[in-house]
Structure formats: structure tokens, C-alpha cells
Amino acid sequence: MAASVCAFILALYALRGSAAGSGGLSAPTKVRLTSYNMDLVLRWDPPDGTTDGLTYTAEYRSSATGYNNVCTNTSALECEFTSSSITVHGSYTGRVRAHRGAEKSSWVESNVIDMDRQTFIGPPNVTLHVIGTSLEVSIKDPVFKHSELRETYTSATYNITYWKSSSKEEVNTISDMMQDRVVLSNLDAMSEYCVQVQIITNMNPRPSEYSDVVCERTGDVDAAPWVAAVVAFVVMAAVVALVVTLVVYWTRISKFLCPEVVLPPHFKESLLLNDPNSIYPVSLPSEHCDQVSIIADHRTEEEEEEEGGCSTQPDTSQEGG
């Protein structure tokens, strides 16, 4: 009943627009309000006939408010209302009219859109991870313009379809999965499998677009997940222990790698006695000096002859013998 009333109202607006435009500027055609991933865009086609010098004004309204002007004197054939006060559970209508100079056409209204029930949901993003002969499917929801998918559709589920690439006739399906990570087991080893995912919501009767087909080859043996975890833990522990050892014993390690040079004491003394201008270190011997006294001798020759000591006169007693 409500749909019939809406269709009747739209028909009246269309007839009024045609009547008003018969004597003036023709109105835009094929006016439609669309929503993709919770955006809101009004689109239209130009009026019949010439389109030179045409501009457009577009507005929208909710079920509880009047029209809000968003695009004025635009030459584009669309107007986005997403940046305005749009809610994911609101109901909206748009309208547009054409301008050429002082002329203007009548308004043409669009269809009504209930955002959460009629928005087109884009495809999810899917990646595959090999775990031995199994495949882990990781799913990421499409990005909404307003809110997030799980906030708008709290009971959304995934339909996962997968098949062996060599036998596309044998298709397997997992339905009503709420987890965004699913492990596909019991697969053939060293075989390529392809996966595709679609989102099903509890409020929107239209499912999402299918994801891109993603293919991956399984391994040759089952891998124990705890092995990778243990290896990662051991590597991290070794790195942490090495860092702690370097920090705590850095002084000792640096002294071991770059030891200090310690000279013997006599080398140090020799270096202190060296000529600072000399480039060769020479060790100088220590000198010992004794005190010397000089006494002058003033004796005469007669005094020397009287001394019984040594005489300088020759012995003549033996001569002539």
C-alpha cells in the first residue's frame, strides 16, 4: 500500500514538472537517488533538447526534515549528499532542477531510499594463508562512508565458497559464518584452491557483491602451529638476552675488545727525561759526580831537595866506576 502511494505521488510530481516545463525550460530526466556503502548520491540525465549553458541545483530531505540545499549552479550530473547529516538508519529523498540564465525548470523528485535496507554493499577483501595442507581465510569488511558494517548490521554473516582449481564442478560452501577468520581443512596437499566470499545481512535483503576470486596452493605436509610459535619465542628470547648482556656488561666488553696500554714504570721515567723536541725516545743513563779540589804547589827547588822523597838529581856516585 505504501509503495503504491509513493508511486502515485511521484507520478503527480512528474506530470507537474512536464506541465511547468512545456512553456519554459525542460526539467532533468531519470532522476534517481542511490547509495553504495552508505554514501548518498543524487544522479540525473539532462533535459531533452539542447544542454548548452545548463546548470543544476540539487537538494535532499529526510523523512523528518525539509529540503537542504547542497549543490547550486553545478554543471555536473550528480550531487553527493554523503558529507551532510546523513544517518545509516535514515530515509531520504532528493530533487533537482535545471537553470539557464534567468530560466529554470520545475523540480523533479527522486525515489526514496532507506539507507540500511537499500544501500548496495561492496565486496569484502579476502586473503589466504597456507597452514600445511589447510588454508586460513581472512576476511575484511568493506569501508562504509558512515559507521561500520558491524555497527550497522550486527548479525552480518559470511558465505564462503571454495573449490579446487582443477575441478571447478566440485564447489563447497560454508554459510552463516560470523568469524572473519576461517580455516579450510581436509584439503589435498600441493593443490591450488580458490575462495570467494559474500556478506549476508539481517536487514538488507540484497547480499553484498562477491569478493574477488583468490587462489592459493596448499603445502605438502601438515604444519604444527606450535612449532612456529616456539621458534619465534626462542628467537625473541635470544635477542632480548643478547641486548641485556650488552647493556649490563658493556664496560667489561669494551675493555676486553679495546684494552688499555699500561707502560712499565722505567718506561714512564725514560719518557719523562726525553727531549720533547726529539722524535726518538732515548733513555739517558744517570750521572754520578764526585767533588774535586785543586791545590796549587808553591815550593822552591831547595825545599824539594831537602825532602827525602823523590829527587830529580841524577846519581853521579856510580859514574866513572
C-alpha positions as CSV (number, residue, x, y, z in Angstrom):
1,M,0.0,0.0,0.0
2,A,2.8,2.4,1.0
3,A,4.6,1.6,-2.3
4,S,1.5,2.4,-4.3
5,V,1.1,5.8,-2.6
6,C,4.7,6.7,-3.2
7,A,4.4,5.7,-6.9
8,F,1.3,7.9,-7.2
9,I,3.0,10.9,-5.6
10,L,6.0,10.5,-7.9
11,A,3.7,10.3,-10.9
12,L,1.9,13.6,-9.9
13,Y,5.3,15.4,-9.5
14,A,6.4,14.1,-12.9
15,L,3.1,15.4,-14.5
16,R,3.5,18.7,-12.8
17,G,7.1,19.0,-13.9
18,S,6.1,18.3,-17.5
19,A,3.3,20.8,-17.5
20,A,5.5,23.5,-16.0
21,G,8.3,22.8,-18.4
22,S,6.1,22.8,-21.5
23,G,6.1,26.6,-21.7
24,G,9.7,27.0,-20.3
25,L,12.9,25.2,-19.6
26,S,12.6,21.4,-19.7
27,A,13.3,19.5,-16.4
28,P,16.1,16.9,-15.9
29,T,15.2,13.3,-16.6
30,K,15.9,9.9,-15.0
31,V,16.4,11.4,-11.5
32,R,17.5,8.7,-9.1
33,L,18.9,8.6,-5.6
34,T,21.5,5.8,-5.0
35,S,23.6,4.6,-2.1
36,Y,26.7,2.5,-2.1
37,N,28.5,1.5,1.1
38,M,26.3,4.1,3.0
39,D,27.0,7.0,0.7
40,L,24.1,9.0,-0.7
41,V,24.3,10.4,-4.3
42,L,21.6,12.0,-6.5
43,R,22.1,11.4,-10.2
44,W,20.1,12.6,-13.3
45,D,20.2,13.0,-17.0
46,P,20.0,16.4,-18.8
47,P,16.6,17.5,-20.1
48,D,15.6,16.6,-23.7
49,G,16.9,19.0,-26.3
50,T,19.9,21.3,-26.1
51,T,22.1,21.2,-23.0
52,D,24.3,24.3,-23.7
53,G,24.7,26.6,-20.7
54,L,22.7,24.4,-18.3
55,T,23.4,24.3,-14.6
56,Y,21.6,22.4,-11.8
57,T,20.5,22.8,-8.2
58,A,20.1,19.7,-6.1
59,E,18.6,19.2,-2.6
60,Y,17.7,16.4,-0.3
61,R,15.4,15.9,2.7
62,S,14.8,13.2,5.3
63,S,11.5,11.8,6.4
64,A,11.6,14.2,9.4
65,T,13.0,17.5,7.9
66,G,12.6,19.8,5.0
67,Y,14.9,20.1,2.0
68,N,18.5,21.0,2.4
69,N,20.3,22.7,-0.5
70,V,23.7,21.0,-1.2
71,C,24.7,21.7,-4.8
72,T,24.0,25.1,-6.5
73,N,24.6,26.0,-10.1
74,T,26.7,22.9,-10.8
75,S,27.3,21.6,-14.3
76,A,27.7,18.0,-13.1
77,L,25.0,15.5,-13.5
78,E,25.2,14.3,-9.9
79,C,25.3,15.7,-6.3
80,E,26.7,13.8,-3.3
81,F,24.9,14.3,0.0
82,T,27.3,12.0,2.0
83,S,29.1,14.8,3.8
84,S,25.8,16.2,5.2
85,S,23.9,15.0,8.2
86,I,23.2,11.5,7.0
87,T,22.4,8.6,9.3
88,V,22.6,4.9,8.4
89,H,19.1,4.3,9.5
90,G,17.5,7.3,7.9
91,S,15.1,7.6,5.0
92,Y,15.9,10.2,2.3
93,T,14.6,11.8,-0.9
94,G,16.4,14.1,-3.4
95,R,15.3,16.6,-6.0
96,V,16.9,18.6,-8.8
97,R,16.0,21.3,-11.3
98,A,17.8,22.9,-14.3
99,H,18.9,26.5,-14.9
100,R,19.8,28.6,-18.0
101,G,20.3,32.2,-17.2
102,A,17.0,33.5,-15.7
103,E,15.1,30.4,-16.8
104,K,14.6,27.5,-14.5
105,S,12.8,24.2,-14.8
106,S,10.5,22.6,-12.3
107,W,11.8,20.4,-9.5
108,V,12.0,16.7,-10.2
109,E,12.0,14.4,-7.1
110,S,13.8,11.1,-6.9
111,N,12.9,7.8,-5.3
112,V,13.0,7.3,-1.5
113,I,15.9,5.4,0.0
114,D,16.1,3.7,3.4
115,M,19.8,3.6,3.9
116,D,20.2,0.4,5.9
117,R,17.8,-1.5,3.8
118,Q,18.7,-0.3,0.3
119,T,22.3,0.6,0.2
120,F,24.5,-1.5,-2.1
121,I,27.1,-3.3,0.0
122,G,30.5,-3.6,-1.7
123,P,32.7,-6.8,-1.8
124,P,34.8,-7.9,1.2
125,N,38.5,-8.2,0.9
126,V,39.9,-11.8,1.2
127,T,43.4,-13.1,1.8
128,L,44.6,-16.7,2.1
129,H,47.3,-18.0,4.4
130,V,48.8,-21.5,3.9
131,I,49.0,-23.7,7.0
132,G,50.3,-27.1,5.9
133,T,47.6,-28.7,3.8
134,S,45.0,-26.2,5.2
135,L,44.1,-22.7,4.2
136,E,43.2,-19.8,6.5
137,V,40.7,-17.4,5.0
138,S,41.0,-13.8,6.4
139,I,38.0,-11.5,5.6
140,K,38.0,-7.7,5.8
141,D,34.6,-5.9,5.6
142,P,34.2,-3.0,3.0
143,V,34.6,0.5,4.3
144,F,31.4,2.4,4.8
145,K,31.0,6.2,4.4
146,H,29.1,6.4,7.6
147,S,29.6,4.0,10.6
148,E,31.0,0.5,10.0
149,L,29.4,-2.7,8.7
150,R,29.3,-4.5,12.0
151,E,27.8,-1.5,13.7
152,T,25.0,-1.2,11.2
153,Y,24.4,-4.9,10.6
154,T,25.2,-6.6,14.0
155,S,24.2,-10.0,12.7
156,A,26.0,-10.0,9.4
157,T,27.4,-13.3,8.3
158,Y,29.7,-14.6,5.5
159,N,29.0,-17.2,2.8
160,I,32.4,-18.8,1.8
161,T,32.6,-20.7,-1.4
162,Y,35.8,-22.6,-2.3
163,W,36.8,-25.1,-4.9
164,K,39.8,-26.9,-6.3
165,S,41.0,-25.0,-9.4
166,S,41.5,-28.3,-11.3
167,S,37.8,-29.3,-10.7
168,K,35.5,-26.3,-10.6
169,E,32.4,-28.5,-10.7
170,E,33.0,-29.6,-7.1
171,V,32.1,-26.4,-5.2
172,N,32.0,-26.3,-1.4
173,T,30.1,-23.7,0.6
174,I,30.3,-22.6,4.3
175,S,27.2,-20.5,5.2
176,D,26.4,-18.2,8.1
177,M,29.9,-17.7,9.4
178,M,30.3,-14.7,11.8
179,Q,34.1,-15.1,12.3
180,D,36.3,-13.1,10.0
181,R,38.9,-15.9,10.1
182,V,38.1,-19.4,8.9
183,V,40.4,-22.4,8.4
184,L,39.6,-24.7,5.4
185,S,40.8,-28.2,6.3
186,N,40.8,-31.6,4.7
187,L,42.3,-30.2,1.5
188,D,44.6,-32.1,-0.9
189,A,48.3,-31.5,-0.5
190,M,50.2,-29.5,-3.1
191,S,46.9,-28.4,-4.8
192,E,45.6,-25.0,-5.7
193,Y,42.2,-23.9,-4.2
194,C,40.2,-20.8,-4.9
195,V,37.9,-18.9,-2.5
196,Q,35.2,-16.3,-2.9
197,V,33.2,-14.6,-0.1
198,Q,29.8,-12.8,0.1
199,I,28.3,-10.9,3.0
200,I,24.7,-11.5,4.1
201,T,22.9,-9.1,6.4
202,N,19.8,-9.3,8.6
203,M,18.3,-6.0,7.4
204,N,19.3,-5.5,3.8
205,P,17.6,-8.0,1.5
206,R,20.4,-7.7,-1.0
207,P,23.6,-9.5,-0.2
208,S,26.9,-7.8,-0.8
209,E,28.9,-8.1,-4.0
210,Y,31.1,-11.1,-4.3
211,S,34.7,-10.7,-3.4
212,D,37.5,-11.2,-6.0
213,V,38.4,-14.8,-6.5
214,V,41.6,-15.6,-4.5
215,C,43.6,-18.7,-5.1
216,E,46.5,-20.3,-3.1
217,R,48.4,-23.6,-3.2
218,T,48.4,-25.9,-0.2
219,G,51.6,-27.2,1.4
220,D,52.9,-30.8,1.3
221,V,52.6,-31.7,5.0
222,D,50.5,-30.5,7.9
223,A,52.5,-28.0,10.0
224,A,52.1,-27.9,13.7
225,P,51.2,-24.3,14.6
226,W,53.0,-24.6,18.0
227,V,56.3,-25.2,16.2
228,A,56.3,-21.8,14.6
229,A,55.3,-20.2,17.9
230,V,58.2,-22.0,19.8
231,V,60.7,-20.9,17.1
232,A,59.5,-17.3,17.3
233,F,59.7,-17.4,21.1
234,V,63.3,-18.8,21.2
235,V,64.5,-16.2,18.7
236,M,62.9,-13.3,20.6
237,A,64.3,-14.6,23.9
238,A,67.8,-14.9,22.4
239,V,67.6,-11.3,21.1
240,V,66.4,-10.0,24.4
241,A,69.2,-11.9,26.3
242,L,71.8,-10.5,23.9
243,V,70.6,-6.9,24.4
244,V,70.5,-7.3,28.2
245,T,74.1,-8.8,28.2
246,L,75.4,-5.9,26.1
247,V,73.8,-3.3,28.4
248,V,74.9,-4.9,31.7
249,Y,78.5,-5.9,30.7
250,W,79.3,-3.2,28.2
251,T,82.1,-1.8,30.3
252,R,83.9,-5.1,30.6
253,I,83.2,-6.0,26.9
254,S,84.6,-2.7,25.8
255,K,87.8,-3.1,27.9
256,F,88.2,-6.6,26.6
257,L,87.9,-5.5,22.9
258,C,89.9,-2.3,23.4
259,P,92.3,-2.9,26.4
260,E,94.2,0.0,27.9
261,V,98.0,0.1,27.3
262,V,100.0,0.1,30.6
263,L,103.7,1.1,30.4
264,P,106.2,-0.3,32.9
265,P,107.5,2.3,35.4
266,H,111.0,2.6,33.9
267,F,109.5,3.4,30.5
268,K,107.5,6.2,32.0
269,E,110.6,7.6,33.7
270,S,112.5,7.5,30.4
271,L,109.7,9.2,28.6
272,L,109.8,12.0,31.1
273,L,113.5,12.6,30.6
274,N,113.2,12.6,26.8
275,D,113.8,15.8,24.8
276,P,110.3,17.0,23.9
277,N,111.7,18.1,20.5
278,S,113.1,14.7,19.7
279,I,111.1,12.2,17.8
280,Y,113.1,9.2,19.1
281,P,112.7,8.3,22.8
282,V,116.2,7.9,24.2
283,S,116.9,6.5,27.6
284,L,119.7,8.6,29.2
285,P,121.9,7.0,31.9
286,S,122.0,8.6,35.3
287,E,125.3,10.5,36.1
288,H,127.3,10.4,39.3
289,C,129.6,13.3,40.1
290,D,132.4,13.5,42.8
291,Q,133.6,16.7,44.3
292,V,137.2,17.6,43.2
293,S,139.5,20.0,45.0
294,I,142.6,21.6,43.3
295,I,145.5,22.8,45.5
296,A,148.4,24.9,44.0
297,D,152.0,23.9,44.8
298,H,154.4,26.9,45.7
299,R,157.5,25.1,47.0
300,T,161.0,26.1,45.9
301,E,163.7,23.9,44.5
302,E,165.7,23.9,47.8
303,E,162.7,22.7,49.7
304,E,162.3,19.9,47.2
305,E,165.9,18.8,47.6
306,E,165.6,18.6,51.4
307,E,162.7,16.2,51.2
308,G,163.7,12.6,51.4
309,G,161.3,11.7,48.9
310,C,161.9,11.5,45.2
311,S,164.8,13.7,43.8
312,T,165.2,14.8,40.4
313,Q,169.0,14.9,40.6
314,P,170.8,12.1,38.9
315,D,173.0,9.6,40.9
316,T,176.7,10.5,40.0
317,S,178.3,8.2,42.5
318,Q,178.4,5.4,40.0
319,E,179.8,7.4,37.2
320,G,183.5,6.8,36.5
321,G,183.5,3.4,38.2
